């Protein structure tokens, strides 16, 4: 089920989907995630909002990336109903917590290319 959620402290809705999704999935303060992404991007010389960069942060935290293989956000949310997920769709990162999809727009029917299970 889709639930509108915007963790951005200023209520903004563009340019920070990675920060919003990571903060929610990892139960971490928005600005703490922003700081970690900034440090990761400097260390690896990458754009912090690109999968190869935030993926490195997730990998360092011990999370493994999986391929979506044509499944939708909602399908994966239901398969992993008892988990937290970070799901990448077309140039966007969204979050599922225990089968509910949290984002600023309904991504439920979007096709996932890669995702991470957050334990």
Phi and psi restraints in degrees (range 20) as a CNS / XPLOR table:
assign (resid 1 and name C) (resid 2 and name N)
       (resid 2 and name CA) (resid 2 and name C) 1.0 -83.5 20.0 2
assign (resid 2 and name N) (resid 2 and name CA)
       (resid 2 and name C) (resid 3 and name N) 1.0 136.9 20.0 2
assign (resid 2 and name C) (resid 3 and name N)
       (resid 3 and name CA) (resid 3 and name C) 1.0 -132.9 20.0 2
assign (resid 3 and name N) (resid 3 and name CA)
       (resid 3 and name C) (resid 4 and name N) 1.0 125.3 20.0 2
assign (resid 3 and name C) (resid 4 and name N)
       (resid 4 and name CA) (resid 4 and name C) 1.0 -65.0 20.0 2
assign (resid 4 and name N) (resid 4 and name CA)
       (resid 4 and name C) (resid 5 and name N) 1.0 133.4 20.0 2
assign (resid 4 and name C) (resid 5 and name N)
       (resid 5 and name CA) (resid 5 and name C) 1.0 -156.2 20.0 2
assign (resid 5 and name N) (resid 5 and name CA)
       (resid 5 and name C) (resid 6 and name N) 1.0 129.1 20.0 2
assign (resid 5 and name C) (resid 6 and name N)
       (resid 6 and name CA) (resid 6 and name C) 1.0 -134.3 20.0 2
assign (resid 6 and name N) (resid 6 and name CA)
       (resid 6 and name C) (resid 7 and name N) 1.0 107.3 20.0 2
assign (resid 6 and name C) (resid 7 and name N)
       (resid 7 and name CA) (resid 7 and name C) 1.0 -85.9 20.0 2
assign (resid 7 and name N) (resid 7 and name CA)
       (resid 7 and name C) (resid 8 and name N) 1.0 -5.4 20.0 2
assign (resid 7 and name C) (resid 8 and name N)
       (resid 8 and name CA) (resid 8 and name C) 1.0 -60.3 20.0 2
assign (resid 8 and name N) (resid 8 and name CA)
       (resid 8 and name C) (resid 9 and name N) 1.0 122.7 20.0 2
assign (resid 8 and name C) (resid 9 and name N)
       (resid 9 and name CA) (resid 9 and name C) 1.0 -60.1 20.0 2
assign (resid 9 and name N) (resid 9 and name CA)
       (resid 9 and name C) (resid 10 and name N) 1.0 -25.4 20.0 2
assign (resid 9 and name C) (resid 10 and name N)
       (resid 10 and name CA) (resid 10 and name C) 1.0 -98.0 20.0 2
assign (resid 10 and name N) (resid 10 and name CA)
       (resid 10 and name C) (resid 11 and name N) 1.0 0.8 20.0 2
assign (resid 10 and name C) (resid 11 and name N)
       (resid 11 and name CA) (resid 11 and name C) 1.0 76.5 20.0 2
assign (resid 11 and name N) (resid 11 and name CA)
       (resid 11 and name C) (resid 12 and name N) 1.0 9.7 20.0 2
assign (resid 11 and name C) (resid 12 and name N)
       (resid 12 and name CA) (resid 12 and name C) 1.0 -71.3 20.0 2
assign (resid 12 and name N) (resid 12 and name CA)
       (resid 12 and name C) (resid 13 and name N) 1.0 154.7 20.0 2
assign (resid 12 and name C) (resid 13 and name N)
       (resid 13 and name CA) (resid 13 and name C) 1.0 -127.8 20.0 2
assign (resid 13 and name N) (resid 13 and name CA)
       (resid 13 and name C) (resid 14 and name N) 1.0 12.6 20.0 2
assign (resid 13 and name C) (resid 14 and name N)
       (resid 14 and name CA) (resid 14 and name C) 1.0 -131.5 20.0 2
assign (resid 14 and name N) (resid 14 and name CA)
       (resid 14 and name C) (resid 15 and name N) 1.0 147.1 20.0 2
assign (resid 14 and name C) (resid 15 and name N)
       (resid 15 and name CA) (resid 15 and name C) 1.0 80.4 20.0 2
assign (resid 15 and name N) (resid 15 and name CA)
       (resid 15 and name C) (resid 16 and name N) 1.0 3.1 20.0 2
assign (resid 15 and name C) (resid 16 and name N)
       (resid 16 and name CA) (resid 16 and name C) 1.0 -138.2 20.0 2
assign (resid 16 and name N) (resid 16 and name CA)
       (resid 16 and name C) (resid 17 and name N) 1.0 25.8 20.0 2
assign (resid 16 and name C) (resid 17 and name N)
       (resid 17 and name CA) (resid 17 and name C) 1.0 -57.6 20.0 2
assign (resid 17 and name N) (resid 17 and name CA)
       (resid 17 and name C) (resid 18 and name N) 1.0 -35.0 20.0 2
assign (resid 17 and name C) (resid 18 and name N)
       (resid 18 and name CA) (resid 18 and name C) 1.0 -64.2 20.0 2
assign (resid 18 and name N) (resid 18 and name CA)
       (resid 18 and name C) (resid 19 and name N) 1.0 -46.1 20.0 2
assign (resid 18 and name C) (resid 19 and name N)
       (resid 19 and name CA) (resid 19 and name C) 1.0 -64.6 20.0 2
assign (resid 19 and name N) (resid 19 and name CA)
       (resid 19 and name C) (resid 20 and name N) 1.0 -45.3 20.0 2
assign (resid 19 and name C) (resid 20 and name N)
       (resid 20 and name CA) (resid 20 and name C) 1.0 -60.9 20.0 2
assign (resid 20 and name N) (resid 20 and name CA)
       (resid 20 and name C) (resid 21 and name N) 1.0 -47.7 20.0 2
assign (resid 20 and name C) (resid 21 and name N)
       (resid 21 and name CA) (resid 21 and name C) 1.0 -66.0 20.0 2
assign (resid 21 and name N) (resid 21 and name CA)
       (resid 21 and name C) (resid 22 and name N) 1.0 -44.9 20.0 2
assign (resid 21 and name C) (resid 22 and name N)
       (resid 22 and name CA) (resid 22 and name C) 1.0 -63.9 20.0 2
assign (resid 22 and name N) (resid 22 and name CA)
       (resid 22 and name C) (resid 23 and name N) 1.0 -44.1 20.0 2
assign (resid 22 and name C) (resid 23 and name N)
       (resid 23 and name CA) (resid 23 and name C) 1.0 -60.3 20.0 2
assign (resid 23 and name N) (resid 23 and name CA)
       (resid 23 and name C) (resid 24 and name N) 1.0 -42.0 20.0 2
assign (resid 23 and name C) (resid 24 and name N)
       (resid 24 and name CA) (resid 24 and name C) 1.0 -68.9 20.0 2
assign (resid 24 and name N) (resid 24 and name CA)
       (resid 24 and name C) (resid 25 and name N) 1.0 -50.5 20.0 2
assign (resid 24 and name C) (resid 25 and name N)
       (resid 25 and name CA) (resid 25 and name C) 1.0 -64.0 20.0 2
assign (resid 25 and name N) (resid 25 and name CA)
       (resid 25 and name C) (resid 26 and name N) 1.0 -37.5 20.0 2
assign (resid 25 and name C) (resid 26 and name N)
       (resid 26 and name CA) (resid 26 and name C) 1.0 -92.7 20.0 2
assign (resid 26 and name N) (resid 26 and name CA)
       (resid 26 and name C) (resid 27 and name N) 1.0 0.5 20.0 2
assign (resid 26 and name C) (resid 27 and name N)
       (resid 27 and name CA) (resid 27 and name C) 1.0 52.2 20.0 2
assign (resid 27 and name N) (resid 27 and name CA)
       (resid 27 and name C) (resid 28 and name N) 1.0 50.9 20.0 2
assign (resid 27 and name C) (resid 28 and name N)
       (resid 28 and name CA) (resid 28 and name C) 1.0 -127.1 20.0 2
assign (resid 28 and name N) (resid 28 and name CA)
       (resid 28 and name C) (resid 29 and name N) 1.0 149.9 20.0 2
assign (resid 28 and name C) (resid 29 and name N)
       (resid 29 and name CA) (resid 29 and name C) 1.0 -58.6 20.0 2
assign (resid 29 and name N) (resid 29 and name CA)
       (resid 29 and name C) (resid 30 and name N) 1.0 140.3 20.0 2
assign (resid 29 and name C) (resid 30 and name N)
       (resid 30 and name CA) (resid 30 and name C) 1.0 -50.8 20.0 2
assign (resid 30 and name N) (resid 30 and name CA)
       (resid 30 and name C) (resid 31 and name N) 1.0 -49.0 20.0 2
assign (resid 30 and name C) (resid 31 and name N)
       (resid 31 and name CA) (resid 31 and name C) 1.0 -71.9 20.0 2
assign (resid 31 and name N) (resid 31 and name CA)
       (resid 31 and name C) (resid 32 and name N) 1.0 -28.1 20.0 2
assign (resid 31 and name C) (resid 32 and name N)
       (resid 32 and name CA) (resid 32 and name C) 1.0 -65.7 20.0 2
assign (resid 32 and name N) (resid 32 and name CA)
       (resid 32 and name C) (resid 33 and name N) 1.0 -42.3 20.0 2
assign (resid 32 and name C) (resid 33 and name N)
       (resid 33 and name CA) (resid 33 and name C) 1.0 -64.5 20.0 2
assign (resid 33 and name N) (resid 33 and name CA)
       (resid 33 and name C) (resid 34 and name N) 1.0 -43.5 20.0 2
assign (resid 33 and name C) (resid 34 and name N)
       (resid 34 and name CA) (resid 34 and name C) 1.0 -56.8 20.0 2
assign (resid 34 and name N) (resid 34 and name CA)
       (resid 34 and name C) (resid 35 and name N) 1.0 -43.9 20.0 2
assign (resid 34 and name C) (resid 35 and name N)
       (resid 35 and name CA) (resid 35 and name C) 1.0 -64.3 20.0 2
assign (resid 35 and name N) (resid 35 and name CA)
       (resid 35 and name C) (resid 36 and name N) 1.0 -44.3 20.0 2
assign (resid 35 and name C) (resid 36 and name N)
       (resid 36 and name CA) (resid 36 and name C) 1.0 -63.6 20.0 2
assign (resid 36 and name N) (resid 36 and name CA)
       (resid 36 and name C) (resid 37 and name N) 1.0 -41.0 20.0 2
assign (resid 36 and name C) (resid 37 and name N)
       (resid 37 and name CA) (resid 37 and name C) 1.0 -65.9 20.0 2
assign (resid 37 and name N) (resid 37 and name CA)
       (resid 37 and name C) (resid 38 and name N) 1.0 -39.3 20.0 2
assign (resid 37 and name C) (resid 38 and name N)
       (resid 38 and name CA) (resid 38 and name C) 1.0 -62.1 20.0 2
assign (resid 38 and name N) (resid 38 and name CA)
       (resid 38 and name C) (resid 39 and name N) 1.0 -45.9 20.0 2
assign (resid 38 and name C) (resid 39 and name N)
       (resid 39 and name CA) (resid 39 and name C) 1.0 -65.4 20.0 2
assign (resid 39 and name N) (resid 39 and name CA)
       (resid 39 and name C) (resid 40 and name N) 1.0 -40.7 20.0 2
assign (resid 39 and name C) (resid 40 and name N)
       (resid 40 and name CA) (resid 40 and name C) 1.0 -62.8 20.0 2
assign (resid 40 and name N) (resid 40 and name CA)
       (resid 40 and name C) (resid 41 and name N) 1.0 -43.5 20.0 2
assign (resid 40 and name C) (resid 41 and name N)
       (resid 41 and name CA) (resid 41 and name C) 1.0 -65.4 20.0 2
assign (resid 41 and name N) (resid 41 and name CA)
       (resid 41 and name C) (resid 42 and name N) 1.0 -36.7 20.0 2
assign (resid 41 and name C) (resid 42 and name N)
       (resid 42 and name CA) (resid 42 and name C) 1.0 -68.7 20.0 2
assign (resid 42 and name N) (resid 42 and name CA)
       (resid 42 and name C) (resid 43 and name N) 1.0 -42.4 20.0 2
assign (resid 42 and name C) (resid 43 and name N)
       (resid 43 and name CA) (resid 43 and name C) 1.0 -64.7 20.0 2
assign (resid 43 and name N) (resid 43 and name CA)
       (resid 43 and name C) (resid 44 and name N) 1.0 -44.8 20.0 2
assign (resid 43 and name C) (resid 44 and name N)
       (resid 44 and name CA) (resid 44 and name C) 1.0 -95.4 20.0 2
assign (resid 44 and name N) (resid 44 and name CA)
       (resid 44 and name C) (resid 45 and name N) 1.0 0.4 20.0 2
assign (resid 44 and name C) (resid 45 and name N)
       (resid 45 and name CA) (resid 45 and name C) 1.0 53.3 20.0 2
assign (resid 45 and name N) (resid 45 and name CA)
       (resid 45 and name C) (resid 46 and name N) 1.0 57.5 20.0 2
assign (resid 45 and name C) (resid 46 and name N)
       (resid 46 and name CA) (resid 46 and name C) 1.0 -138.2 20.0 2
assign (resid 46 and name N) (resid 46 and name CA)
       (resid 46 and name C) (resid 47 and name N) 1.0 164.9 20.0 2
assign (resid 46 and name C) (resid 47 and name N)
       (resid 47 and name CA) (resid 47 and name C) 1.0 -78.4 20.0 2
assign (resid 47 and name N) (resid 47 and name CA)
       (resid 47 and name C) (resid 48 and name N) 1.0 121.6 20.0 2
assign (resid 47 and name C) (resid 48 and name N)
       (resid 48 and name CA) (resid 48 and name C) 1.0 -64.4 20.0 2
assign (resid 48 and name N) (resid 48 and name CA)
       (resid 48 and name C) (resid 49 and name N) 1.0 -15.1 20.0 2
assign (resid 48 and name C) (resid 49 and name N)
       (resid 49 and name CA) (resid 49 and name C) 1.0 -99.1 20.0 2
assign (resid 49 and name N) (resid 49 and name CA)
       (resid 49 and name C) (resid 50 and name N) 1.0 9.0 20.0 2
assign (resid 49 and name C) (resid 50 and name N)
       (resid 50 and name CA) (resid 50 and name C) 1.0 -103.7 20.0 2
assign (resid 50 and name N) (resid 50 and name CA)
       (resid 50 and name C) (resid 51 and name N) 1.0 142.0 20.0 2
assign (resid 50 and name C) (resid 51 and name N)
       (resid 51 and name CA) (resid 51 and name C) 1.0 -51.0 20.0 2
assign (resid 51 and name N) (resid 51 and name CA)
       (resid 51 and name C) (resid 52 and name N) 1.0 -41.7 20.0 2
assign (resid 51 and name C) (resid 52 and name N)
       (resid 52 and name CA) (resid 52 and name C) 1.0 -62.4 20.0 2
assign (resid 52 and name N) (resid 52 and name CA)
       (resid 52 and name C) (resid 53 and name N) 1.0 -25.2 20.0 2
assign (resid 52 and name C) (resid 53 and name N)
       (resid 53 and name CA) (resid 53 and name C) 1.0 -88.1 20.0 2
assign (resid 53 and name N) (resid 53 and name CA)
       (resid 53 and name C) (resid 54 and name N) 1.0 -56.5 20.0 2
assign (resid 53 and name C) (resid 54 and name N)
       (resid 54 and name CA) (resid 54 and name C) 1.0 -67.8 20.0 2
assign (resid 54 and name N) (resid 54 and name CA)
       (resid 54 and name C) (resid 55 and name N) 1.0 -23.6 20.0 2
assign (resid 54 and name C) (resid 55 and name N)
       (resid 55 and name CA) (resid 55 and name C) 1.0 -63.5 20.0 2
assign (resid 55 and name N) (resid 55 and name CA)
       (resid 55 and name C) (resid 56 and name N) 1.0 -35.7 20.0 2
assign (resid 55 and name C) (resid 56 and name N)
       (resid 56 and name CA) (resid 56 and name C) 1.0 -65.1 20.0 2
assign (resid 56 and name N) (resid 56 and name CA)
       (resid 56 and name C) (resid 57 and name N) 1.0 -40.5 20.0 2
assign (resid 56 and name C) (resid 57 and name N)
       (resid 57 and name CA) (resid 57 and name C) 1.0 -61.5 20.0 2
assign (resid 57 and name N) (resid 57 and name CA)
       (resid 57 and name C) (resid 58 and name N) 1.0 -46.3 20.0 2
assign (resid 57 and name C) (resid 58 and name N)
       (resid 58 and name CA) (resid 58 and name C) 1.0 -63.9 20.0 2
assign (resid 58 and name N) (resid 58 and name CA)
       (resid 58 and name C) (resid 59 and name N) 1.0 -38.8 20.0 2
assign (resid 58 and name C) (resid 59 and name N)
       (resid 59 and name CA) (resid 59 and name C) 1.0 -63.5 20.0 2
assign (resid 59 and name N) (resid 59 and name CA)
       (resid 59 and name C) (resid 60 and name N) 1.0 -43.0 20.0 2
assign (resid 59 and name C) (resid 60 and name N)
       (resid 60 and name CA) (resid 60 and name C) 1.0 -62.8 20.0 2
assign (resid 60 and name N) (resid 60 and name CA)
       (resid 60 and name C) (resid 61 and name N) 1.0 -27.8 20.0 2
assign (resid 60 and name C) (resid 61 and name N)
       (resid 61 and name CA) (resid 61 and name C) 1.0 -84.7 20.0 2
assign (resid 61 and name N) (resid 61 and name CA)
       (resid 61 and name C) (resid 62 and name N) 1.0 -1.7 20.0 2
assign (resid 61 and name C) (resid 62 and name N)
       (resid 62 and name CA) (resid 62 and name C) 1.0 97.0 20.0 2
assign (resid 62 and name N) (resid 62 and name CA)
       (resid 62 and name C) (resid 63 and name N) 1.0 9.1 20.0 2
assign (resid 62 and name C) (resid 63 and name N)
       (resid 63 and name CA) (resid 63 and name C) 1.0 -93.8 20.0 2
assign (resid 63 and name N) (resid 63 and name CA)
       (resid 63 and name C) (resid 64 and name N) 1.0 140.5 20.0 2
assign (resid 63 and name C) (resid 64 and name N)
       (resid 64 and name CA) (resid 64 and name C) 1.0 -101.6 20.0 2
assign (resid 64 and name N) (resid 64 and name CA)
       (resid 64 and name C) (resid 65 and name N) 1.0 141.8 20.0 2
assign (resid 64 and name C) (resid 65 and name N)
       (resid 65 and name CA) (resid 65 and name C) 1.0 -88.9 20.0 2
assign (resid 65 and name N) (resid 65 and name CA)
       (resid 65 and name C) (resid 66 and name N) 1.0 139.5 20.0 2
assign (resid 65 and name C) (resid 66 and name N)
       (resid 66 and name CA) (resid 66 and name C) 1.0 -123.2 20.0 2
assign (resid 66 and name N) (resid 66 and name CA)
       (resid 66 and name C) (resid 67 and name N) 1.0 155.2 20.0 2
assign (resid 66 and name C) (resid 67 and name N)
       (resid 67 and name CA) (resid 67 and name C) 1.0 -91.8 20.0 2
assign (resid 67 and name N) (resid 67 and name CA)
       (resid 67 and name C) (resid 68 and name N) 1.0 141.9 20.0 2
assign (resid 67 and name C) (resid 68 and name N)
       (resid 68 and name CA) (resid 68 and name C) 1.0 -76.2 20.0 2
assign (resid 68 and name N) (resid 68 and name CA)
       (resid 68 and name C) (resid 69 and name N) 1.0 -26.0 20.0 2
assign (resid 68 and name C) (resid 69 and name N)
       (resid 69 and name CA) (resid 69 and name C) 1.0 50.5 20.0 2
assign (resid 69 and name N) (resid 69 and name CA)
       (resid 69 and name C) (resid 70 and name N) 1.0 43.5 20.0 2
assign (resid 69 and name C) (resid 70 and name N)
       (resid 70 and name CA) (resid 70 and name C) 1.0 85.0 20.0 2
assign (resid 70 and name N) (resid 70 and name CA)
       (resid 70 and name C) (resid 71 and name N) 1.0 4.2 20.0 2
assign (resid 70 and name C) (resid 71 and name N)
       (resid 71 and name CA) (resid 71 and name C) 1.0 -83.0 20.0 2
assign (resid 71 and name N) (resid 71 and name CA)
       (resid 71 and name C) (resid 72 and name N) 1.0 156.4 20.0 2
assign (resid 71 and name C) (resid 72 and name N)
       (resid 72 and name CA) (resid 72 and name C) 1.0 -91.3 20.0 2
assign (resid 72 and name N) (resid 72 and name CA)
       (resid 72 and name C) (resid 73 and name N) 1.0 167.2 20.0 2
assign (resid 72 and name C) (resid 73 and name N)
       (resid 73 and name CA) (resid 73 and name C) 1.0 -56.2 20.0 2
assign (resid 73 and name N) (resid 73 and name CA)
       (resid 73 and name C) (resid 74 and name N) 1.0 -48.4 20.0 2
assign (resid 73 and name C) (resid 74 and name N)
       (resid 74 and name CA) (resid 74 and name C) 1.0 -64.9 20.0 2
assign (resid 74 and name N) (resid 74 and name CA)
       (resid 74 and name C) (resid 75 and name N) 1.0 -38.7 20.0 2
assign (resid 74 and name C) (resid 75 and name N)
       (resid 75 and name CA) (resid 75 and name C) 1.0 -61.5 20.0 2
assign (resid 75 and name N) (resid 75 and name CA)
       (resid 75 and name C) (resid 76 and name N) 1.0 -45.1 20.0 2
assign (resid 75 and name C) (resid 76 and name N)
       (resid 76 and name CA) (resid 76 and name C) 1.0 -68.0 20.0 2
assign (resid 76 and name N) (resid 76 and name CA)
       (resid 76 and name C) (resid 77 and name N) 1.0 -37.4 20.0 2
assign (resid 76 and name C) (resid 77 and name N)
       (resid 77 and name CA) (resid 77 and name C) 1.0 -59.0 20.0 2
assign (resid 77 and name N) (resid 77 and name CA)
       (resid 77 and name C) (resid 78 and name N) 1.0 -38.7 20.0 2
assign (resid 77 and name C) (resid 78 and name N)
       (resid 78 and name CA) (resid 78 and name C) 1.0 -75.8 20.0 2
assign (resid 78 and name N) (resid 78 and name CA)
       (resid 78 and name C) (resid 79 and name N) 1.0 -37.4 20.0 2
assign (resid 78 and name C) (resid 79 and name N)
       (resid 79 and name CA) (resid 79 and name C) 1.0 -62.9 20.0 2
assign (resid 79 and name N) (resid 79 and name CA)
       (resid 79 and name C) (resid 80 and name N) 1.0 -44.1 20.0 2
assign (resid 79 and name C) (resid 80 and name N)
       (resid 80 and name CA) (resid 80 and name C) 1.0 -102.7 20.0 2
assign (resid 80 and name N) (resid 80 and name CA)
       (resid 80 and name C) (resid 81 and name N) 1.0 49.8 20.0 2
assign (resid 80 and name C) (resid 81 and name N)
       (resid 81 and name CA) (resid 81 and name C) 1.0 -60.1 20.0 2
assign (resid 81 and name N) (resid 81 and name CA)
       (resid 81 and name C) (resid 82 and name N) 1.0 -20.7 20.0 2
assign (resid 81 and name C) (resid 82 and name N)
       (resid 82 and name CA) (resid 82 and name C) 1.0 -107.6 20.0 2
assign (resid 82 and name N) (resid 82 and name CA)
       (resid 82 and name C) (resid 83 and name N) 1.0 19.4 20.0 2
assign (resid 82 and name C) (resid 83 and name N)
       (resid 83 and name CA) (resid 83 and name C) 1.0 -129.1 20.0 2
assign (resid 83 and name N) (resid 83 and name CA)
       (resid 83 and name C) (resid 84 and name N) 1.0 168.7 20.0 2
assign (resid 83 and name C) (resid 84 and name N)
       (resid 84 and name CA) (resid 84 and name C) 1.0 -100.8 20.0 2
assign (resid 84 and name N) (resid 84 and name CA)
       (resid 84 and name C) (resid 85 and name N) 1.0 136.4 20.0 2
assign (resid 84 and name C) (resid 85 and name N)
       (resid 85 and name CA) (resid 85 and name C) 1.0 -128.3 20.0 2
assign (resid 85 and name N) (resid 85 and name CA)
       (resid 85 and name C) (resid 86 and name N) 1.0 144.5 20.0 2
assign (resid 85 and name C) (resid 86 and name N)
       (resid 86 and name CA) (resid 86 and name C) 1.0 -109.1 20.0 2
assign (resid 86 and name N) (resid 86 and name CA)
       (resid 86 and name C) (resid 87 and name N) 1.0 125.7 20.0 2
assign (resid 86 and name C) (resid 87 and name N)
       (resid 87 and name CA) (resid 87 and name C) 1.0 -126.1 20.0 2
assign (resid 87 and name N) (resid 87 and name CA)
       (resid 87 and name C) (resid 88 and name N) 1.0 127.2 20.0 2
assign (resid 87 and name C) (resid 88 and name N)
       (resid 88 and name CA) (resid 88 and name C) 1.0 -100.2 20.0 2
assign (resid 88 and name N) (resid 88 and name CA)
       (resid 88 and name C) (resid 89 and name N) 1.0 125.5 20.0 2
assign (resid 88 and name C) (resid 89 and name N)
       (resid 89 and name CA) (resid 89 and name C) 1.0 -115.7 20.0 2
assign (resid 89 and name N) (resid 89 and name CA)
       (resid 89 and name C) (resid 90 and name N) 1.0 -170.2 20.0 2
assign (resid 89 and name C) (resid 90 and name N)
       (resid 90 and name CA) (resid 90 and name C) 1.0 -51.9 20.0 2
assign (resid 90 and name N) (resid 90 and name CA)
       (resid 90 and name C) (resid 91 and name N) 1.0 97.3 20.0 2
assign (resid 90 and name C) (resid 91 and name N)
       (resid 91 and name CA) (resid 91 and name C) 1.0 54.9 20.0 2
assign (resid 91 and name N) (resid 91 and name CA)
       (resid 91 and name C) (resid 92 and name N) 1.0 37.3 20.0 2
assign (resid 91 and name C) (resid 92 and name N)
       (resid 92 and name CA) (resid 92 and name C) 1.0 -152.3 20.0 2
assign (resid 92 and name N) (resid 92 and name CA)
       (resid 92 and name C) (resid 93 and name N) 1.0 143.8 20.0 2
assign (resid 92 and name C) (resid 93 and name N)
       (resid 93 and name CA) (resid 93 and name C) 1.0 -115.6 20.0 2
assign (resid 93 and name N) (resid 93 and name CA)
       (resid 93 and name C) (resid 94 and name N) 1.0 131.7 20.0 2
assign (resid 93 and name C) (resid 94 and name N)
       (resid 94 and name CA) (resid 94 and name C) 1.0 -129.3 20.0 2
assign (resid 94 and name N) (resid 94 and name CA)
       (resid 94 and name C) (resid 95 and name N) 1.0 172.7 20.0 2
assign (resid 94 and name C) (resid 95 and name N)
       (resid 95 and name CA) (resid 95 and name C) 1.0 -133.0 20.0 2
assign (resid 95 and name N) (resid 95 and name CA)
       (resid 95 and name C) (resid 96 and name N) 1.0 139.3 20.0 2
assign (resid 95 and name C) (resid 96 and name N)
       (resid 96 and name CA) (resid 96 and name C) 1.0 -121.7 20.0 2
assign (resid 96 and name N) (resid 96 and name CA)
       (resid 96 and name C) (resid 97 and name N) 1.0 129.8 20.0 2
assign (resid 96 and name C) (resid 97 and name N)
       (resid 97 and name CA) (resid 97 and name C) 1.0 -119.1 20.0 2
assign (resid 97 and name N) (resid 97 and name CA)
       (resid 97 and name C) (resid 98 and name N) 1.0 110.8 20.0 2
assign (resid 97 and name C) (resid 98 and name N)
       (resid 98 and name CA) (resid 98 and name C) 1.0 52.6 20.0 2
assign (resid 98 and name N) (resid 98 and name CA)
       (resid 98 and name C) (resid 99 and name N) 1.0 52.3 20.0 2
assign (resid 98 and name C) (resid 99 and name N)
       (resid 99 and name CA) (resid 99 and name C) 1.0 79.2 20.0 2
assign (resid 99 and name N) (resid 99 and name CA)
       (resid 99 and name C) (resid 100 and name N) 1.0 -4.8 20.0 2
assign (resid 99 and name C) (resid 100 and name N)
       (resid 100 and name CA) (resid 100 and name C) 1.0 -100.1 20.0 2
assign (resid 100 and name N) (resid 100 and name CA)
       (resid 100 and name C) (resid 101 and name N) 1.0 134.8 20.0 2
assign (resid 100 and name C) (resid 101 and name N)
       (resid 101 and name CA) (resid 101 and name C) 1.0 -97.0 20.0 2
assign (resid 101 and name N) (resid 101 and name CA)
       (resid 101 and name C) (resid 102 and name N) 1.0 120.8 20.0 2
assign (resid 101 and name C) (resid 102 and name N)
       (resid 102 and name CA) (resid 102 and name C) 1.0 -110.1 20.0 2
assign (resid 102 and name N) (resid 102 and name CA)
       (resid 102 and name C) (resid 103 and name N) 1.0 124.8 20.0 2
assign (resid 102 and name C) (resid 103 and name N)
       (resid 103 and name CA) (resid 103 and name C) 1.0 -170.0 20.0 2
assign (resid 103 and name N) (resid 103 and name CA)
       (resid 103 and name C) (resid 104 and name N) 1.0 178.8 20.0 2
assign (resid 103 and name C) (resid 104 and name N)
       (resid 104 and name CA) (resid 104 and name C) 1.0 -88.7 20.0 2
assign (resid 104 and name N) (resid 104 and name CA)
       (resid 104 and name C) (resid 105 and name N) 1.0 -7.5 20.0 2
assign (resid 104 and name C) (resid 105 and name N)
       (resid 105 and name CA) (resid 105 and name C) 1.0 -148.2 20.0 2
assign (resid 105 and name N) (resid 105 and name CA)
       (resid 105 and name C) (resid 106 and name N) 1.0 158.9 20.0 2
assign (resid 105 and name C) (resid 106 and name N)
       (resid 106 and name CA) (resid 106 and name C) 1.0 -77.7 20.0 2
assign (resid 106 and name N) (resid 106 and name CA)
       (resid 106 and name C) (resid 107 and name N) 1.0 105.4 20.0 2
assign (resid 106 and name C) (resid 107 and name N)
       (resid 107 and name CA) (resid 107 and name C) 1.0 -97.8 20.0 2
assign (resid 107 and name N) (resid 107 and name CA)
       (resid 107 and name C) (resid 108 and name N) 1.0 6.3 20.0 2
assign (resid 107 and name C) (resid 108 and name N)
       (resid 108 and name CA) (resid 108 and name C) 1.0 -51.1 20.0 2
assign (resid 108 and name N) (resid 108 and name CA)
       (resid 108 and name C) (resid 109 and name N) 1.0 -39.7 20.0 2
assign (resid 108 and name C) (resid 109 and name N)
       (resid 109 and name CA) (resid 109 and name C) 1.0 -95.0 20.0 2
assign (resid 109 and name N) (resid 109 and name CA)
       (resid 109 and name C) (resid 110 and name N) 1.0 6.2 20.0 2
assign (resid 109 and name C) (resid 110 and name N)
       (resid 110 and name CA) (resid 110 and name C) 1.0 -79.0 20.0 2
assign (resid 110 and name N) (resid 110 and name CA)
       (resid 110 and name C) (resid 111 and name N) 1.0 147.7 20.0 2
assign (resid 110 and name C) (resid 111 and name N)
       (resid 111 and name CA) (resid 111 and name C) 1.0 -82.7 20.0 2
assign (resid 111 and name N) (resid 111 and name CA)
       (resid 111 and name C) (resid 112 and name N) 1.0 131.7 20.0 2
assign (resid 111 and name C) (resid 112 and name N)
       (resid 112 and name CA) (resid 112 and name C) 1.0 -90.3 20.0 2
assign (resid 112 and name N) (resid 112 and name CA)
       (resid 112 and name C) (resid 113 and name N) 1.0 130.0 20.0 2
assign (resid 112 and name C) (resid 113 and name N)
       (resid 113 and name CA) (resid 113 and name C) 1.0 -92.2 20.0 2
assign (resid 113 and name N) (resid 113 and name CA)
       (resid 113 and name C) (resid 114 and name N) 1.0 -41.9 20.0 2
assign (resid 113 and name C) (resid 114 and name N)
       (resid 114 and name CA) (resid 114 and name C) 1.0 -141.9 20.0 2
assign (resid 114 and name N) (resid 114 and name CA)
       (resid 114 and name C) (resid 115 and name N) 1.0 158.5 20.0 2
assign (resid 114 and name C) (resid 115 and name N)
       (resid 115 and name CA) (resid 115 and name C) 1.0 -153.6 20.0 2
assign (resid 115 and name N) (resid 115 and name CA)
       (resid 115 and name C) (resid 116 and name N) 1.0 164.0 20.0 2
assign (resid 115 and name C) (resid 116 and name N)
       (resid 116 and name CA) (resid 116 and name C) 1.0 -127.8 20.0 2
assign (resid 116 and name N) (resid 116 and name CA)
       (resid 116 and name C) (resid 117 and name N) 1.0 139.0 20.0 2
assign (resid 116 and name C) (resid 117 and name N)
       (resid 117 and name CA) (resid 117 and name C) 1.0 -96.3 20.0 2
assign (resid 117 and name N) (resid 117 and name CA)
       (resid 117 and name C) (resid 118 and name N) 1.0 122.6 20.0 2
assign (resid 117 and name C) (resid 118 and name N)
       (resid 118 and name CA) (resid 118 and name C) 1.0 -100.1 20.0 2
assign (resid 118 and name N) (resid 118 and name CA)
       (resid 118 and name C) (resid 119 and name N) 1.0 117.1 20.0 2
